[in-house]
Amino acid sequence: MLSPQQNPSLESTELDPERQEQAKEYARIQRRFIFLDLILGAGLLLAWLVTGWSVQLRDWITSWTTNPWLSVLAYGAVFGGVFTLLDLPLSYYTGYLLPHRFKQSNQDLKGWLADLVKGLLISIFLGGLILEMVYFTLRSAPGAWWVWAAGFLLVFNVLLSNLAPVLLFPIFYKFTPLAEEDQALRERLLDLAEKAGASVMGVFRFDMSRRTKSANAGLTGLGNTRRIILGDTLLDEFTHDEIETVLAHELGHHANRDIPLGIAIGTGLTLGGLYLTSLVLDWGVEIFGFNSVSDLAALPLFAICLGIFGLLTSPLSNGFSRWREKMADEYALQLTGKGQAYASALKRLSDQNLAEVDPPAWVEFILHSHPALGKRIQRAENFPNQ
């Protein structure tokens, strides 16, 4: 019997009704925990602020060091550590128990804990760096700190996008060039990238199956680190035509210049959010009696302001993202001319990733960065094949 890779003419698959019922339940549970996490996080931030815990922590830290860099580091360690410990039960349920309940995870507890520790260490390093630089701008330019902080975050994000494929991703996954039997697919994908005007350093397979049953592919990196990556779950379960259309969607983001556009839009939103935060911090100095806008005790207020701004602007950000994702779908269909293959790929991804095909309209509007899968599938099916 031929495998999917050996049978590129395999007919379009159909959605599994049982899997879609599970996907709806899975999505409902995930949404509940998203809102629960937001409520608990907001409550804890308010508690830090109104009970005086934040001021007490600042006073305790400054009693044994006056070095501003060490003070920020110590405050961030305690503040972030409390959040991490209190959030650990939710992380365990949503990250380990829930995926196993729905048979989406292949990871044992030891592996999950190892990934958790790796993620925490990376977050401590990167988050600590960002916190130190933000407070440096607060101390150095209290009137215009938000401009300097936004500039730093812009540079930071560009560098991280460039370095992530070679420094961060390998911490979690093993990347290997496509095997000899996949060279025909490699050539197809490289040819597709050339047509899209994307210069890539290679096509790599990574071991998603060690953690999950979900499938994925991507075009990662910037400049000299740009590469095509394919999950082994995608390579093992999808036809070459389907893989080609999935990658063509990713190449659509490159062709439509979505990366620089996204960075520009993100920087604008960051600038706006930091400016509003600067106004709130000025108000907080008077209301809560902070020493200055660079007072460590004001960090919970800082986080609350940015959090509210993020929540209020998320429908706008997601709406912009859905527009660009739709354009990437259209590009993929035009580039490959394989509407049925793309529809088949989206159906397979829906079932394999346990993704809800037709979410409620309010969920798509508020939470989803991609158009509903049902809309994307219908668009692909209606596209005339070449």
C-alpha positions, 0 to 999 in steps of 0.5 A: 500500500502506498504511503501518502507521500508516494501517492501525490494524487490522493483525493481530498480528505474529509473532516472527521465528525468525531474529531470535530466534536472533540475539537469544539470541546477542546476549544471551549475548555481552552477558552475557559482557562484563558479567561481564568488565567486573565482573571487570576493574573489581573487579581494578583496584579491588583493585590500587589498594588493595593495591599502594599506588597509591591512597596514592601518588596521594594523597601526590602530590596533597597534595604540591602542594595542601592544598585539599580540594576541589582534592584530590578533583577531582585524585584523581577525575580521575586515578582515573576517567581510568585506569578510562576508558582501560582500559575503552575497548576494551570500550566500543568493542567492546560499544558500537560493533562488537557492535551493527554486527555484529548490524546494530542500529546506524546510527551511524558511528565519528565519531558514536559517538566524539562521543557517547562524548565527550559522555557522558564530559563529562557523567559528569565533571561529574555524577560530580565533583559527587557525589564532591565532595559525598560527601567534603564530608560525610565531612570535615564529619560523619565519624560521620553522613556517610552520612545526609547523603550519602543526603539529598544524593543524594535531592535530586540524583536528583529534580532530575536527573529534572526537568531531564534532558528539557530539559538532558541528552536534547537533547545526544544527540537532537533533539526535535520536536513531532509532525508535522501528519500525526500529530496524530490520534495526538497527540490519542489519546495526550494523551487517554490521559494524561488518563485516567491522570491524567498532566499532560504538556506535549506529545508529541515525536518524537526521532531514534533512527534516527540511532543505532539500529534499536531502537524506544522510547517514554517518559514523561519528566521530573517536574512541569513537564518531563513529556512523552511522547517517541516514537522515530522508529523506533517511529512509522515501524514501529508501528501507532497501536494498538500505540503507544497500548498501549506508552505506556499501559504507561508511564502505568501507572508514573505511575498506580501511583506508581512514580516516587516509590515507586522514589525511596523504595526507591532512597533506602532502599537507598542509605542502607543501602549508605552505612551499611555502607560507613561501617562498612567505612571505619572498619575500613579506617582501622585495617587499611590505615592511612588517615588518616581516613574522609575519606582520598582513598586510601580511595576504592577501598575505598569503591567496592568496598563499594558495588559489592558491596552493589549486586551483592548487592541487585540481584536484590532490586531487579530483583525489585521492578522486575519486579513493578512492570513487571507491574503497568504491563502490567496497567494498560495492558491495562485502560486500552486493552482492546487485548491483541492490539495490545499483544502485537503491539507487544511482538513487534515490539519483541522483533525490532526491538530484538533482545531475547531473548524467553525468557531463562534463568530465572537471567538473568531473576532476576539481571539483568532489571528487566522480566519475560521478554518471552515472559511479557508477550506471553502475558499480553497475548494472553490478555487479552480484547479490548474 
